[in-house]
Amino acid sequence: MTYLPFHILGEDRDSRWLITCDHASNAVPPEVNGGSLGISDADMARHIAWDPGAAGVSVALGELLGGPVVLGNFSRLVIDPNRGEDDPTLVMKLYDGTIIPANRHVDEAETERRLNAYYRPYHGAVARMASRHDNVVYVAIHSFTQQLRGREPRPWHIGILHGKDSRFAIPLLRRLREEKDLCVGENEPYGGHLDGDSVDRHAIQPGRVNVLIELRNDLIRTDAQQWAWAKRLAPILKEVLDSSGL
């Protein structure tokens, strides 16, 4: 079977919405150290290798919103699609206490190979789907771990990230804070966006309406939890977009 660095679901769906999931998979392509990064299965299941649960939420949101979904199909430890090509953390050698042996001796040539084989094809797919309408709404779905090693537990159920463009993020943040059972973070557990990251590249620079949503991964472990969050978020996203006039 031919390895593909991305999947597109619902390519023929025609709504304004585009759902992306940069870190949908913890797959290691066979050309990378024989398909292994040299870390344990337990570490490969952790947030360091992907965003657990995010793909399921993305797929469900795409169905509910009638928009296509683009899923990355390689571990963020192979090469991180949510970093600019010149970012020093593009290929991580140490992440949340785990050394990545297969990345220890990655040089410029191997980084370039991974860019061409995985990173650039994924971004090419996102760019193609983002350009299908003039008024695309770009929704990036990520998940975060409840607690980094040696750190305090994170209280947020969901985080809304924004930086240079908060047209959609701020109204969505206000609406979510009306949900009394949710702890909603603004630029939590991370701050804003990085220059050259996926949202910057495909939404902020071209001027597309956008938001990045972070969900705590212990809340989206099962299919049922992923669908429940999607069913909760989809009408809120529609409501905010309609009321915003964007």
N, C-alpha and C positions, 0 to 999 in steps of 0.2 A: 504494500500500500504506500502510495506517495505521501510524504509528509507535507502538510500545509501549515504555514505560520499564522493563519487566521481563518475564521469562519464567518460567513455572512448569513444571517437568518432573516427571512422575510424581505428579500431584496426587492420584491415587486410591490411591497406595501407603499402607500402613497401619501401618508400624512406628513406633517411638518417635522415630526419627531424623529430624531436619530439617537439611538442608545448605543453607547460604546462601553466596553469593559476591557481595559488594557491588560489587566492581570487575571484573566478568566481561567487560566490553566497553569498547572505546575509541570507541564510536559518539558522534557529535555530532548531535543532533537538527536537522532542517532549519531550525527556528525560531531556532536559535542561530547568528547570523552566517552564515546561508546554509549551515549544515552544516560550518563550518570554524572552528577556534579561531585560525587565523592562524599556526600553527607547522608545521614540516616533517613529512612522512610519517615520517621517521626518528624524530622526537621523539614523534609520535603512537604509534609502536610501542614506545616505552620505557615503563618502569614509572611515569613521571610521569602517564601518561594512563589506565593500567589496571593490572591484575595479570596479566601474561602467564602463560598456562598454568593459572591457577587455575580457570577455568571448566571445562576438560576434566577436571581432578581432581575437581571438585565433581560433575559429571554422572556420572562413573564411580562415585564413592562412593555417590551416591544409588541407582544401580542395584544395587550390591553390598550395601548396607545396607537396601534396601527402603524408602527414605524419599524424600519429595519434595525437590526442589531449586529454590531461588528464585535467579534470576540477575538482577543489575542490567544494564540495557541502555543505559547512558549513561556517558560518560567521567567519571572522578573530577574532571577539570578543568572540566567543565560545572557540576557541583555534587557535593560529596563525600557520598555516603550514609553513610559511616562517620564522620560528625561530627555533633555536636549542632547544632540549628538556630541556636543563638547562638554557635557556634564561629567565631572570626575567620578560620580557614583553610577555611571552608565553600566559598568560591569563591576558588581560588588565582590569584594574579596573577604569581607567580614560583615555580618549582619546580625544584630541583636544577639551577640555572644557566640555566633556560629561561624567558624572559618569555612570558606568555600574552596576546597582543595583544587577543583578543576579550573578555578579562576586565578590561582596563585601566579601562574606564569603567562597569563594572557597578555599578548603584546599588541602593538598597533595593527599588525597584519591580521591577527585573529579577531580583534575588535571590528575591523573593517569587514571581514568575512561574515561575522554575525550581523552586522548592520545590513549587509546586502542580502543575506539569506532569510532573516527573520524580521528585523526592525523595520526596514524600509518597505517591504511588501505589506506589512500590517498597516503602516501609515498611508501607503498608497491606496489601500482598500478604504480606510476611513475617509481620506480626502475625496475619493470618488463618490462615496455615499453622501458626504456632507455637501457636495456641490450639485446634488440632483435637483434642489429647489433653491430659490433666492432667499427664502425665509425659514430655512432649517432651524430647528431648536435642538441644540447639542446637549445631551444629558450623559455625563460620564458617571458610571457607577463603580464605586470602590468599597472595600471593607477594611476594617481596622481591628487589631487585636485588643481585647479588654485590658491587657496588662503586658507591658514590656518587662523583660527580666530586670529585676532590681528597681523597678519603678512603681509608683502608686497606681492602683486600679483607675481606669478611666470611667467616669460616670455617664458619659453621653450614650444615648441610644443611636443617635443619628447626628451627623455633622454636615453643615452646608458650607462649602468652601468658595471663596471668591477673592479676587484681587483687583485687577484693573477694570473689570466689567462686572458690576453688581446689579445690573438692571433687573434681572430675573431672580438672582439669588436672594436679595434682601426681601422682596415681597414673599418669596417662598419661605424664608426663615421666619418672618412674622406670622405667616399662616400656620406653619408647623408648631409654633409656640402657643397657638391656641389649643393644641391637643394636650390636655392637662396630664396625660399619662406618659408623656415623652420628655426626656431630658435632651434638649436640642443644643448643639454646639455651633457657634459661629467661628469659622476657621479653626475648628477643633476636630480631631486631635492634632491637626497640622495647620499651618498658616498659609492661607491664600494659594497662589499658584507660583510655579517656577518659570522663569523665562525659558521658552523652548519645550515645555512639557506639552502634553497632548491637547489640553484645553487652550493653551496659548497658541499653539500651532494651528489648530483646526477651527477654533471659534473666536478667540480674542483678536488675533491678527486680522482675520477676514471680516470681523465685525458681526459674527453670528450670535444670536441669543444663546446663552449657555448657563449651565450650572454643574457643579461637581458635588455628588452626594456620597457621603461616607456612612456606611452602616456597620455597627459593631458585629463582628463575625460570629459571636456566640448566639446572636439572636436570629441568624439566618443559616443555621446548620442543615436543616431539613428542607425537603421540597415544600412541605406544608408551610413552614415559616417563610420561605422565599416568596411563595405565592401570596401569603397573607400580607407581607410588606408591599408587594407590588400592587395588590388590590387596594391597599390603603393609600399608597402614594399616587397612583395613576389619576384618580379623580381630583386630588389636591393639585397636582401638576397642571391638569387641564383648567381647573378653576383659576389658579394664579395666572396662567398665560392669558386666559380670556379677560380677566379683570385688569391686567396690566396694560392691555392694548399694544403689546409688543408684536 
